[in-house]
């Protein structure tokens, strides 16, 4: 076979594999002037399937004589309510059918090989099932507009760094827990009282600009009465130590809502009895879940 013709042959096979309708039924696009497969084409054998999440993987054995030009696979797509055709070359022994659903039960496939003259061989059938299509999450977050009265702490430094600085939008100001005598050992917290219940959320903060003493370990606790607290998250790695560094937390998911949240610092960089921060933000997170198997 000429190199030019071989490249043209392979390109045609690749294009057909990527087409939803199998080259729109134009099977003559496989015909190569320098190589002809004539006579009754051999059938593929040992056809099996694998259930993948939202997919069906089809597998088959190519006949030893490789005596066919292309393989046509047809099936009914329950999702779109249409007949679909896929085309595979003689060099391919597997195919993944995308966007399938377990809820539809059995998919019926037919396999038929063709020669260069578009003459078909025997038809073989297979019944196959899809794996369960995974759910799809859409996550959106919005920054809560907080006022200074919603912030509090159990260990305010009296000489500087009021907690209101966490909410002023200025990264050059800072909040500081008590560094002056008498110092109080950790843990120490920042608390935010909410005006409306919150369920799923995230937070972010920025370290002080210079002379920073940021949290190294941090716990998150929630409450609905300000007395009984439940720990829902703990961070013991990944918190930043550098000046002006920003930390963005992952989404913290809850099954119930709350109106009080505490960020309890249990260890600082440098093992100090105090910590400081420049800014602190809280985000309301909405999680929408789409289940392809239930629509």
C-alpha positions in Angstrom: 0.0 0.0 0.0 1.3 3.5 -0.8 2.1 5.7 2.2 -0.3 8.4 0.9 -3.1 6.0 0.6 -2.5 4.5 4.0 -2.6 7.9 5.6 -5.9 8.6 3.8 -7.3 5.3 5.0 -6.4 5.9 8.6 -7.7 9.4 8.6 -11.0 8.2 7.2 -11.3 5.6 10.0 -10.5 8.2 12.7 -13.1 10.6 11.4 -15.8 7.9 11.3 -15.0 6.8 14.9 -15.5 10.4 16.1 -18.7 11.0 14.2 -22.0 10.5 16.1 -23.7 9.0 13.0 -20.7 7.1 11.7 -19.8 9.4 8.8 -23.5 10.1 8.2 -23.9 6.7 6.7 -21.4 7.4 3.9 -19.6 4.1 4.2 -18.0 4.6 0.8 -15.6 7.0 2.5 -13.7 3.9 3.7 -13.0 2.6 0.2 -9.3 2.9 -0.8 -8.3 2.6 -4.4 -5.1 0.7 -3.5 -6.5 -2.0 -1.2 -9.7 -3.9 -1.7 -11.4 -6.3 0.6 -13.8 -8.3 -1.5 -16.0 -11.3 -1.0 -18.0 -12.0 2.1 -16.3 -10.2 5.0 -15.4 -12.2 8.1 -17.4 -11.4 11.3 -16.0 -10.1 14.6 -16.3 -12.6 17.5 -16.3 -12.8 21.3 -18.4 -9.6 21.5 -18.7 -8.4 25.2 -19.6 -5.2 27.0 -18.5 -3.4 30.2 -20.7 -1.2 32.3 -19.0 2.2 32.8 -20.4 5.3 34.6 -22.8 6.7 32.0 -21.1 4.7 29.2 -21.1 1.3 27.6 -17.8 -0.2 26.4 -18.1 -2.6 23.6 -15.3 -5.2 23.0 -14.7 -7.7 20.2 -12.1 -9.9 18.6 -10.9 -9.1 15.1 -10.9 -12.3 12.9 -7.5 -13.8 12.3 -7.7 -13.1 8.6 -8.8 -9.5 9.2 -11.0 -10.0 6.2 -13.2 -7.0 6.4 -12.9 -3.3 5.7 -15.0 -1.7 8.4 -17.5 -2.6 11.1 -20.9 -1.0 11.5 -22.4 -0.9 14.9 -26.0 0.2 15.3 -28.2 0.8 18.3 -31.2 2.7 19.6 -30.3 5.6 21.7 -33.0 5.8 24.4 -31.9 9.3 25.5 -32.4 10.9 22.1 -35.0 8.4 20.9 -33.0 7.9 17.6 -31.2 5.1 15.8 -27.4 5.6 16.0 -24.6 4.2 13.9 -21.0 3.9 14.7 -18.2 2.8 12.3 -15.0 1.2 13.3 -12.0 0.2 11.2 -10.4 -3.2 11.0 -7.7 -2.0 13.4 -10.1 -1.3 16.2 -11.4 -3.9 18.7 -13.3 -1.7 21.2 -15.7 1.3 21.2 -17.2 3.4 24.0 -20.8 4.5 23.7 -21.1 7.8 25.6 -24.1 9.4 27.4 -26.0 6.2 28.2 -28.2 5.5 31.3 -28.6 2.5 33.6 -32.3 3.4 34.0 -33.0 2.3 30.4 -32.0 -1.3 31.0 -30.7 -3.2 28.0 -29.4 -1.5 24.9 -29.6 -3.7 21.8 -26.5 -3.5 19.5 -26.0 -5.1 16.1 -22.5 -5.7 14.6 -22.0 -6.1 10.9 -18.7 -6.1 8.9 -18.4 -4.8 5.4 -16.0 -5.2 2.5 -14.7 -2.5 0.2 -17.8 -2.7 -2.0 -20.0 -1.9 1.0 -21.3 -5.5 1.0 -22.2 -6.7 4.5 -21.5 -10.0 6.2 -23.4 -11.7 8.9 -25.2 -9.7 11.6 -24.4 -10.4 15.3 -26.4 -8.9 18.1 -25.5 -8.0 21.7 -27.6 -6.9 24.6 -25.7 -4.6 27.0 -26.3 -2.3 30.0 -24.9 1.0 31.0 -23.3 1.8 34.3 -25.1 4.4 36.4 -24.5 7.9 35.0 -22.8 10.0 37.7 -24.5 13.0 39.3 -23.4 16.4 38.3 -22.8 19.1 40.9 -23.1 22.8 40.2 -21.6 25.0 42.9 -22.1 28.7 43.1 -20.9 30.9 45.9 -21.7 34.5 46.9 -19.8 36.6 49.4 -21.9 37.5 52.5 -22.2 41.2 53.3 -21.3 41.4 56.9 -21.3 44.3 59.3 -18.8 44.9 62.2 -21.3 43.9 64.8 -21.4 40.4 63.5 -17.7 39.8 64.4 -16.5 39.0 67.9 -13.5 37.3 69.6 -12.6 35.9 73.0 -9.2 37.6 73.2 -9.0 41.0 71.7 -5.7 42.9 72.1 -6.7 46.1 73.9 -4.0 48.4 72.4 -4.4 47.8 68.7 -5.9 45.7 65.9 -9.7 45.8 66.6 -11.7 42.9 65.1 -13.6 45.4 62.9 -10.5 45.6 60.8 -11.2 42.2 59.4 -14.2 43.7 57.7 -12.9 47.0 56.4 -11.6 45.8 52.9 -8.1 47.1 53.7 -5.3 44.5 53.6 -3.0 47.0 55.3 -5.0 47.0 58.6 -5.2 44.0 60.9 -6.9 42.3 63.7 -4.8 41.1 66.6 -5.6 38.9 69.6 -3.9 39.8 72.9 -0.2 39.9 72.7 0.3 42.2 75.7 0.5 40.8 79.2 -1.2 38.8 80.5 -1.2 36.6 77.4 -3.8 33.8 77.2 -2.8 30.5 75.6 -4.5 29.2 72.5 -7.1 28.2 71.4 -8.6 31.6 70.5 -11.4 32.3 68.0 -13.1 34.6 65.6 -16.9 34.3 65.8 -19.4 35.5 63.2 -23.1 35.8 64.2 -25.4 35.5 61.2 -28.7 37.3 60.6 -30.0 34.4 58.5 -29.3 30.6 58.7 -26.5 29.3 56.6 -25.9 25.6 55.5 -23.1 25.1 53.1 -20.3 27.7 53.1 -16.7 28.5 52.6 -14.4 31.2 54.0 -11.3 33.1 53.1 -8.8 35.2 54.9 -5.7 37.3 54.3 -2.6 37.3 56.5 -1.4 40.5 58.0 1.0 42.7 55.9 4.2 42.1 57.8 4.7 40.9 61.4 2.1 38.2 60.5 1.3 35.4 62.9 -1.2 33.3 60.9 -3.1 30.2 62.0 -1.3 26.9 61.3 -4.1 24.8 62.7 -7.8 25.8 62.6 -11.1 24.3 63.6 -14.6 25.3 62.5 -17.5 25.1 64.8 -21.2 25.9 64.3 -24.1 26.6 66.7 -27.8 27.6 66.7 -27.8 29.0 70.2 -24.3 30.3 70.8 -23.9 27.8 73.7 -23.7 24.3 72.2 -21.1 24.0 69.5 -20.4 21.3 66.9 -17.1 20.9 65.2 -17.6 20.4 61.5 -14.1 20.9 60.0 -10.5 21.0 61.0 -7.5 22.3 59.0 -4.0 21.0 60.0 -2.2 21.6 56.8 -2.2 24.0 53.8 -2.8 27.2 55.8 -0.5 30.0 54.6 2.3 31.6 56.6 3.5 34.3 54.3 2.8 38.0 54.6 -0.5 39.0 52.9 -1.0 35.4 51.8 -4.7 34.6 51.0 -6.3 31.3 52.0 -9.5 30.1 50.3 -11.2 27.2 52.1 -12.9 24.3 50.4 -16.7 24.1 50.6 -17.8 23.0 54.0 -21.0 21.0 53.6 -23.7 20.6 56.3 -26.9 18.7 56.5 -28.5 21.3 58.8 -28.3 25.1 59.0 -26.8 27.3 61.7 -26.6 30.9 62.7 -23.3 31.1 64.6 -19.9 30.0 63.4 -16.5 30.1 65.1 -13.0 29.8 63.6 -10.9 28.4 66.4 -7.1 28.8 66.1 -5.4 26.0 67.9 -1.8 26.5 66.7 0.0 29.4 65.0 3.1 29.6 63.0 5.9 30.2 65.5 3.8 28.7 68.3 2.7 32.1 69.7 -0.1 32.7 72.2 -1.8 35.0 69.7 -2.6 35.4 66.0 -3.4 38.2 63.6 -5.2 38.6 60.3 -5.9 41.4 57.8 -9.2 40.4 56.3 -11.8 37.7 56.8 -14.7 36.8 54.4 -17.5 34.3 54.5 -19.4 32.8 51.5 -22.8 31.3 51.1 -22.5 28.2 48.9 -25.4 26.8 46.8 -25.0 23.2 45.7 -27.3 22.0 42.9 -27.2 18.3 42.1 -28.4 17.0 38.8 -29.1 13.2 38.6 -29.1 12.0 35.0 -30.8 8.8 36.0 -33.8 10.5 37.5 -34.8 13.0 34.9 
